[in-house]
């Protein structure tokens, strides 16, 4: 009736010679006019990005491989709307994050996990690269633990390349967990590595919520008991670290309700990977009235069901979110109405005032957007020795193009020897830059010996800001020359960090602020991060300088990129604000029920007393075939308006009172309505904004969530018209103090409809009513304001 356990249909578906680059004195380089590319419009893309490859790509996990290509993995399903071809577990590859093609299957016939049933598909993958090895964490919804179906467990597979071949674990990392007469939702894994080198696996779903365990150093085994970190309103976890905070993302509400899918992404943060995670208003994500700050929600355009994501950085340092979404005008497989198609979208994710949000609050895009930066102004994958000669000048040592590497998928790579400084022949267009490379220090008889780094804002071999991976000292270090001295900052590397394996070393310089980090694959989980303040003499906006590589001893680098640093968005889109109260459309309930109300199926239990409408929850639910009473305004104003009510409803906590609720309703008909209310779902209490409609002859219901409710919750609905289609748009907001508001998803209603807004108190099941009696909704007022 509200959030349901999701049911996803899933169909079974040589060493090359080295080329030596001659050393060239850096003094011969000219720092005159920078070389610039020919003027052209920046590239753009339009969602969905899997168009032309697959119409269904749910729960995407994205990562760049050491071959420089991007890879994405998804829950299994069809490739085209006829459903004639499908895969149990898809792999796609792309050069730029926006044009995708097939890279095969994760588990082709004969290579499936032995503990998976013969007919099961696979869900919600998570791709990682850990100390030189590719790991894929995967969900098996139907295992051999039982034969009843849906006894999910999580496994891990390893491979030498992102495309496989993948070798699955002989047993689950997280086994099936009995709960009552069934099994818990042991689904949706996501790995995270912190700066101590500890590996954490987050997982879980709408059964009991999100959990986390610590893993062994190789990431293949759980070594602790699970810790509960988020309530059962959440699934699809992902964790990122930023500025000392750990951010837990989770998706919430229906994932797969076709044209009424309200799936959305929320976030909380903590100073520990183990939590507690709280939202922007300080509400814990683990509470019965669970908190969560919205990151991405349906916004009234093409895309609904926006959720279950992964995040990655482009070459400029900009964070992008890859997520699945549903075209509300074409939600279902042609041959199987009810099978929801969820292609992959991509959108920019901003960090504003310490919190992530997609496109500053605009949400999913359905128009052309600036494409991610996947190659820098100076960019070398070291596959062409002649091109490398043109791009760089070397002094103080040697640079050769070696490989291909037999131990990884990196192909050819740069080998540095001696104490070289390698500077780009090109001066970058600006001083604020991101320079990165995959780096390693090959192990000798006594382990790694030497160092390797990247540099920016360099004029010659002795200048510039450097980020250095020092294998001898086992540290990450920043260096900036100041006259005859060098300003330094360093942090030790965790003991589990393998300096001989490829890792991404990234250096960002913005004004006088410098940061560097080491990650496995730019997925927001750094092994080490260090910051440094530059002297004013090294902040030269008009003199950008060059980028390059440095080393001491024998070291190697690949996938070098130097790009202008992204320009951060620092201001959110403004939240809706109420205007002037329209007395003719409002009611303070000061002296009985005011004029302008109409009962649809009157409920004699509702009464106005003590300046409020007091209404016990009715047994039954308008969703489906239920026909409870509704109190509606006879007509709503023309144009834009906002509706607000203050609702008191005591639903208790941590006990099941399904599905008692009270709130606002937008009514067109018994099978065409929107509902914003506070509702009890299992042990949780949520503020839900749901929709019921009939699409292609099939009745469909789905909901999305707003902010955490309380015993008293303020609710708002903002009404506007789509300027092109004239559809009615209703956006929902909630508050627990009437001052601080959380705004969430938008639902639409047909342009030719005449929606009426009113109040509802309903949803109690006969069992809940018998055990607890009805809850009581107390509405202090019903206010309509105009701009």
TIZA-630284 format. One line per field, with one value per residue (C-alpha): x, y, z; residue number from 1; residue in one letter. Coordinates in steps of 0.5 Angstrom, whole numbers, plus 500, padded with zeros to 3 digits. Layout:
N
u: [X  ...];
v: [Y  ...];
w: [Z  ...];
nr: [NUM  ...];
rest: [A  ...];
//
This chain:
787
u: [500  506  513  513  519  521  521  525  524  531  532  536  539  604  610  612  618  620  621  626  625  631  632  631  633  627  631  629  622  618  613  610  603  599  598  590  585  581  575  569  563  564  561  554  550  542  540  539  546  545  540  542  546  540  533  534  540  538  543  549  556  561  569  574  579  587  586  583  576  570  566  559  555  548  542  540  534  532  536  530  523  521  525  527  535  537  543  543  548  551  557  558  564  565  570  567  561  556  556  556  557  556  563  559  556  559  557  556  554  558  561  555  556  555  550  546  540  539  534  536  538  543  542  545  553  559  565  572  579  583  591  591  585  578  573  565  560  554  547  544  536  535  540  541  540  533  528  523  525  528  533  538  546  552  558  564  568  575  578  584  580  574  571  573  573  570  571  565  567  565  561  557  561  554  550  542  539  533  528  521  518  523  529  532  534  541  542  546  553  558  565  569  576  578  584  586  586  580  575  568  562  555  549  541  534  527  527  531  535  542  548  556  561  569  572  579  585  583  576  574  571  567  571  566  559  554  553  546  546  540  532  528  526  533  537  542  548  554  559  564  569  569  573  573  566  563  557  552  547  541  535  528  521  518  524  519  512  512  509  508  515  518  525  529  536  538  544  546  553  558  565  566  565  560  556  551  549  545  541  542  537  541  536  539  538  537  531  524  522  528  532  535  537  535  540  536  528  523  522  516  520  521  525  522  524  531  535  540  547  554  559  565  570  571  578  577  575  567  563  558  552  550  543  537  531  524  521  514  511  514  516  514  517  512  511  510  507  509  516  519  525  530  536  542  542  548  548  553  553  555  557  554  555  558  552  551  546  544  545  544  537  535  535  535  536  532  536  543  548  556  559  564  571  574  581  585  588  595  593  597  595  602  600  604  611  611  606  609  615  611  607  613  620  624  631  635  633  629  622  621  614  614  609  604  603  602  600  594  590  594  597  603  605  611  617  621  628  633  631  627  622  617  614  608  610  604  602  595  590  589  592  587  588  587  593  593  596  596  602  606  613  615  617  625  628  627  620  618  624  623  618  613  609  605  606  602  604  611  615  622  625  625  618  611  607  608  604  609  608  614  615  621  617  611  607  603  607  606  611  612  618  618  625  631  626  620  614  611  605  605  601  603  600  596  600  595  597  601  606  607  600  597  593  590  595  591  593  588  591  585  588  592  589  593  590  592  589  591  585  584  579  577  571  571  574  582  587  590  589  593  592  597  597  601  605  602  608  605  598  599  592  595  601  598  605  605  604  608  611  617  620  626  629  625  617  611  605  599  593  596  591  592  585  583  580  572  568  564  557  556  549  543  536  532  526  519  516  509  506  500  494  488  482  477  481  483  480  483  478  476  469  467  468  468  465  468  469  465  465  466  464  463  466  462  468  471  469  472  473  478  480  482  479  480  479  481  484  479  480  481  486  484  490  487  479  479  474  475  472  475  474  476  476  470  475  482  485  487  495  500  499  501  497  500  497  500  498  499  498  501  503  508  515  518  512  508  501  500  498  495  496  494  495  494  490  490  484  482  478  479  484  487  490  496  497  502  502  505  504  507  510  513  517  518  515  515  513  510  508  505  501  495  494  491  496  495  489  493  492  499  501  507  510  516  519  520  523  523  516  515  508  507  509  508  506  506  504  507  502  505  504  509  510  510  505  500  501  499  506  505  512  512  515  515  518  518  518  515  521  526  523  525  523  522  519  514  508  504  497  494  493  486  484  481  485  482  486  484  485  485  486  486  490  489  488  483  489  492  485  484  490  491  485  485  490  488  490  489  489  491  489  489  492  492  497  498  505];
v: [500  505  503  496  491  491  486  487  482  480  476  470  472  482  486  492  495  501  507  512  520  524  529  536  542  545  552  552  552  558  561  566  565  559  554  554  549  551  555  550  549  545  538  536  530  529  524  518  516  509  511  506  501  499  501  498  499  499  501  503  502  506  507  508  502  503  502  509  507  508  502  501  495  494  489  485  486  487  491  493  494  488  484  479  480  481  479  477  482  487  491  497  501  508  513  519  517  519  514  507  500  493  490  483  479  479  472  468  461  456  462  463  463  456  458  462  458  456  462  468  474  479  485  492  491  495  496  497  497  495  495  492  488  489  487  486  486  483  481  474  475  467  463  456  457  456  454  459  464  471  469  474  474  478  476  478  477  478  480  482  487  491  487  480  474  475  469  469  467  460  463  469  475  477  471  470  473  469  474  471  467  470  473  480  484  483  487  493  492  498  498  504  505  510  513  508  503  499  497  497  494  497  494  493  495  496  490  492  498  499  495  496  491  491  487  483  487  484  486  478  477  480  480  484  483  488  495  498  505  507  505  501  507  506  502  503  505  509  513  518  522  530  534  530  528  521  522  516  516  512  511  511  509  505  503  500  503  505  512  513  511  516  513  519  519  522  523  524  525  523  524  516  511  507  513  516  519  525  530  537  538  533  528  521  516  510  513  511  518  517  523  524  531  530  530  528  527  527  534  534  533  527  523  520  514  518  513  508  511  511  517  519  525  527  530  537  534  535  530  526  522  516  514  510  514  512  516  517  517  511  507  500  494  494  486  486  492  493  491  498  500  504  507  510  518  522  529  534  533  540  541  547  549  542  538  534  536  535  541  545  543  543  535  530  534  532  538  538  539  540  534  531  533  526  529  534  540  536  528  522  515  513  509  513  514  519  523  523  526  532  533  533  535  532  534  531  523  519  518  512  509  501  496  493  491  484  485  490  492  499  498  502  507  512  509  514  513  518  524  527  533  532  538  539  543  546  552  551  556  557  557  553  546  539  534  527  520  513  512  506  505  498  493  491  486  490  493  499  504  511  516  519  525  530  538  544  551  550  555  550  544  548  551  549  545  538  532  526  519  517  509  510  514  511  518  522  529  536  541  548  552  559  562  558  554  548  549  542  538  530  524  517  512  506  500  496  501  497  503  498  497  503  508  515  521  527  534  540  548  553  560  559  552  546  539  532  525  518  513  507  509  516  514  518  514  516  512  519  526  532  540  546  553  557  563  569  568  562  564  567  567  571  566  559  555  548  541  534  529  528  522  520  513  508  510  509  513  512  516  523  529  536  540  547  546  545  552  550  552  555  557  552  554  557  553  555  561  562  569  572  568  568  568  566  559  558  556  557  552  558  557  550  548  554  555  552  545  539  532  526  521  524  521  523  522  528  535  542  543  548  551  545  539  533  527  520  515  511  504  503  507  511  507  501  500  503  509  513  520  526  533  537  545  546  550  552  559  560  560  559  558  554  550  549  545  544  537  533  526  521  515  513  510  503  499  497  501  500  504  510  517  524  530  533  530  533  530  529  522  516  513  520  523  526  525  528  525  523  515  509  504  498  501  507  514  517  524  521  524  519  519  514  514  510  509  505  502  500  503  505  507  510  514  519  521  528  530  526  527  529  528  535  536  542  540  544  543  548  549  551  550  547  553  548  543  547  540  542  541  540  540  537  540  538  541  539  547  551  554  550  546  540  540  534  531  534  530  532  532  533  540  539  536  541  538  540  540  538  533  526  522  514  508  504  497  493  489  496  499  493  493  500  504  509  515  522  527  534  540  547  550  550  556  558  563  567  570];
w: [500  501  500  498  498  491  486  480  474  472  465  465  461  449  451  446  445  449  446  449  449  449  454  453  457  460  459  452  453  451  456  451  448  451  445  445  441  435  438  438  442  448  448  450  452  453  458  458  456  455  449  443  447  452  454  461  465  473  479  475  478  474  474  470  468  468  460  461  459  463  465  468  471  472  474  469  464  457  452  447  449  445  451  445  448  455  460  467  469  464  463  458  456  454  452  455  460  455  449  451  448  450  454  455  461  468  469  462  462  465  470  475  482  485  490  485  483  476  474  478  475  479  482  484  482  485  482  485  484  490  490  483  483  480  485  483  489  487  489  488  490  489  492  494  502  501  495  497  493  495  500  497  499  497  493  490  484  482  475  471  467  468  462  466  466  473  478  483  490  492  498  500  503  506  507  507  513  516  518  521  516  510  509  510  504  504  497  494  496  496  498  501  504  509  510  515  510  513  508  509  505  506  504  505  503  505  510  516  512  511  515  514  516  516  510  510  507  500  501  500  507  512  519  523  525  522  524  523  520  517  517  513  508  505  500  495  499  497  501  499  504  503  508  513  513  511  507  506  500  500  495  498  496  490  485  480  480  472  471  479  481  486  488  490  493  500  504  511  514  520  522  522  517  522  523  526  520  521  515  515  520  525  524  524  518  523  527  526  524  519  517  510  506  499  493  487  486  480  478  474  467  463  469  475  479  480  484  486  484  483  483  480  478  471  469  472  479  478  481  477  479  475  476  473  472  468  462  465  458  456  463  461  457  450  451  459  462  469  467  469  464  468  463  466  467  468  472  475  483  487  494  497  504  506  502  496  491  483  479  485  486  479  479  473  466  460  456  453  459  458  458  463  462  460  457  460  456  456  456  455  455  453  447  442  444  438  441  448  445  442  449  454  455  460  464  470  468  463  460  456  454  456  456  455  462  463  470  469  463  463  456  455  460  462  466  469  471  475  478  472  471  465  463  458  452  453  458  461  460  467  474  477  475  476  475  475  473  475  479  482  484  482  488  488  492  499  496  493  493  490  489  483  483  479  478  476  475  473  469  469  473  479  480  481  486  487  489  491  492  496  497  501  506  505  505  501  500  498  496  494  493  496  494  497  501  500  504  505  508  508  511  512  508  511  512  507  501  496  492  487  485  480  484  482  484  484  485  485  485  486  488  494  496  494  495  493  494  493  491  487  482  483  487  493  498  498  502  503  503  504  504  503  503  498  499  495  490  487  486  479  475  469  469  469  468  466  468  469  472  477  480  484  482  478  477  473  470  466  464  465  465  466  466  468  475  475  477  483  484  491  491  491  487  492  495  494  499  501  498  501  504  500  506  501  499  507  513  520  523  528  528  525  518  514  507  501  503  500  503  498  502  509  515  521  526  523  527  528  536  539  533  529  525  529  525  527  521  517  516  509  503  497  494  490  491  497  498  504  506  503  505  499  497  492  487  487  485  478  477  482  489  495  500  507  513  520  522  529  529  534  530  536  534  532  532  526  525  518  515  519  516  515  510  504  498  491  488  480  481  485  481  479  485  489  497  501  508  515  515  519  515  519  524  521  520  513  510  503  497  492  486  483  476  470  465  458  462  468  475  478  485  487  492  494  501  503  510  517  520  528  532  529  522  517  510  504  496  491  485  478  471  466  461  455  456  461  466  473  477  485  489  496  502  510  516  524  526  521  520  516  510  506  499  495  489  484  481  475  473  466  463  462  469  475  481  488  494  501  507  508  515  513  511  518  517  520  524  526  528  532  536  537  535  530  530  530  525  528  523  525  519  511  508  501  499  492  489];
nr: [1  2  3  4  5  6  7  8  9  10  11  12  13  14  15  16  17  18  19  20  21  22  23  24  25  26  27  28  29  30  31  32  33  34  35  36  37  38  39  40  41  42  43  44  45  46  47  48  49  50  51  52  53  54  55  56  57  58  59  60  61  62  63  64  65  66  67  68  69  70  71  72  73  74  75  76  77  78  79  80  81  82  83  84  85  86  87  88  89  90  91  92  93  94  95  96  97  98  99  100  101  102  103  104  105  106  107  108  109  110  111  112  113  114  115  116  117  118  119  120  121  122  123  124  125  126  127  128  129  130  131  132  133  134  135  136  137  138  139  140  141  142  143  144  145  146  147  148  149  150  151  152  153  154  155  156  157  158  159  160  161  162  163  164  165  166  167  168  169  170  171  172  173  174  175  176  177  178  179  180  181  182  183  184  185  186  187  188  189  190  191  192  193  194  195  196  197  198  199  200  201  202  203  204  205  206  207  208  209  210  211  212  213  214  215  216  217  218  219  220  221  222  223  224  225  226  227  228  229  230  231  232  233  234  235  236  237  238  239  240  241  242  243  244  245  246  247  248  249  250  251  252  253  254  255  256  257  258  259  260  261  262  263  264  265  266  267  268  269  270  271  272  273  274  275  276  277  278  279  280  281  282  283  284  285  286  287  288  289  290  291  292  293  294  295  296  297  298  299  300  301  302  303  304  305  306  307  308  309  310  311  312  313  314  315  316  317  318  319  320  321  322  323  324  325  326  327  328  329  330  331  332  333  334  335  336  337  338  339  340  341  342  343  344  345  346  347  348  349  350  351  352  353  354  355  356  357  358  359  360  361  362  363  364  365  366  367  368  369  370  371  372  373  374  375  376  377  378  379  380  381  382  383  384  385  386  387  388  389  390  391  392  393  394  395  396  397  398  399  400  401  402  403  404  405  406  407  408  409  410  411  412  413  414  415  416  417  418  419  420  421  422  423  424  425  426  427  428  429  430  431  432  433  434  435  436  437  438  439  440  441  442  443  444  445  446  447  448  449  450  451  452  453  454  455  456  457  458  459  460  461  462  463  464  465  466  467  468  469  470  471  472  473  474  475  476  477  478  479  480  481  482  483  484  485  486  487  488  489  490  491  492  493  494  495  496  497  498  499  500  501  502  503  504  505  506  507  508  509  510  511  512  513  514  515  516  517  518  519  520  521  522  523  524  525  526  527  528  529  530  531  532  533  534  535  536  537  538  539  540  541  542  543  544  545  546  547  548  549  550  551  552  553  554  555  556  557  558  559  560  561  562  563  564  565  566  567  568  569  570  571  572  573  574  575  576  577  578  579  580  581  582  583  584  585  586  587  588  589  590  591  592  593  594  595  596  597  598  599  600  601  602  603  604  605  606  607  608  609  610  611  612  613  614  615  616  617  618  619  620  621  622  623  624  625  626  627  628  629  630  631  632  633  634  635  636  637  638  639  640  641  642  643  644  645  646  647  648  649  650  651  652  653  654  655  656  657  658  659  660  661  662  663  664  665  666  667  668  669  670  671  672  673  674  675  676  677  678  679  680  681  682  683  684  685  686  687  688  689  690  691  692  693  694  695  696  697  698  699  700  701  702  703  704  705  706  707  708  709  710  711  712  713  714  715  716  717  718  719  720  721  722  723  724  725  726  727  728  729  730  731  732  733  734  735  736  737  738  739  740  741  742  743  744  745  746  747  748  749  750  751  752  753  754  755  756  757  758  759  760  761  762  763  764  765  766  767  768  769  770  771  772  773  774  775  776  777  778  779  780  781  782  783  784  785  786  787];
rest: [X  X  X  X  X  X  X  X  X  X  X  X  X  X  X  X  X  X  X  X  X  X  X  X  X  X  X  X  X  X  X  X  X  X  X  X  X  X  X  X  X  X  X  X  X  X  X  X  X  X  X  X  X  X  X  X  X  X  X  X  X  X  X  X  X  X  X  X  X  X  X  X  X  X  X  X  X  X  X  X  X  X  X  X  X  X  X  X  X  X  X  X  X  X  X  X  X  X  X  X  X  X  X  X  X  X  X  X  X  X  X  X  X  X  X  X  X  X  X  X  X  X  X  X  X  X  X  X  X  X  X  X  X  X  X  X  X  X  X  X  X  X  X  X  X  X  X  X  X  X  X  X  X  X  X  X  X  X  X  X  X  X  X  X  X  X  X  X  X  X  X  X  X  X  X  X  X  X  X  X  X  X  X  X  X  X  X  X  X  X  X  X  X  X  X  X  X  X  X  X  X  X  X  X  X  X  X  X  X  X  X  X  X  X  X  X  X  X  X  X  X  X  X  X  X  X  X  X  X  X  X  X  X  X  X  X  X  X  X  X  X  X  X  X  X  X  X  X  X  X  X  X  X  X  X  X  X  X  X  X  X  X  X  X  X  X  X  X  X  X  X  X  X  X  X  X  X  X  X  X  X  X  X  X  X  X  X  X  X  X  X  X  X  X  X  X  X  X  X  X  X  X  X  X  X  X  X  X  X  X  X  X  X  X  X  X  X  X  X  X  X  X  X  X  X  X  X  X  X  X  X  X  X  X  X  X  X  X  X  X  X  X  X  X  X  X  X  X  X  X  X  X  X  X  X  X  X  X  X  X  X  X  X  X  X  X  X  X  X  X  X  X  X  X  X  X  X  X  X  X  X  X  X  X  X  X  X  X  X  X  X  X  X  X  X  X  X  X  X  X  X  X  X  X  X  X  X  X  X  X  X  X  X  X  X  X  X  X  X  X  X  X  X  X  X  X  X  X  X  X  X  X  X  X  X  X  X  X  X  X  X  X  X  X  X  X  X  X  X  X  X  X  X  X  X  X  X  X  X  X  X  X  X  X  X  X  X  X  X  X  X  X  X  X  X  X  X  X  X  X  X  X  X  X  X  X  X  X  X  X  X  X  X  X  X  X  X  X  X  X  X  X  X  X  X  X  X  X  X  X  X  X  X  X  X  X  X  X  X  X  X  X  X  X  X  X  X  X  X  X  X  X  X  X  X  X  X  X  X  X  X  X  X  X  X  X  X  X  X  X  X  X  X  X  X  X  X  X  X  X  X  X  X  X  X  X  X  X  X  X  X  X  X  X  X  X  X  X  X  X  X  X  X  X  X  X  X  X  X  X  X  X  X  X  X  X  X  X  X  X  X  X  X  X  X  X  X  X  X  X  X  X  X  X  X  X  X  X  X  X  X  X  X  X  X  X  X  X  X  X  X  X  X  X  X  X  X  X  X  X  X  X  X  X  X  X  X  X  X  X  X  X  X  X  X  X  X  X  X  X  X  X  X  X  X  X  X  X  X  X  X  X  X  X  X  X  X  X  X  X  X  X  X  X  X  X  X  X  X  X  X  X  X  X  X  X  X  X  X  X  X  X  X  X  X  X  X  X  X  X  X  X  X  X  X  X  X  X  X  X  X  X  X  X  X  X  X  X  X  X  X  X  X  X  X  X  X  X  X  X  X  X  X  X  X  X  X  X  X  X  X  X  X  X  X  X  X  X  X  X  X  X  X  X  X  X  X  X  X  X  X  X  X  X  X  X  X  X  X  X  X  X  X  X  X  X  X];
//
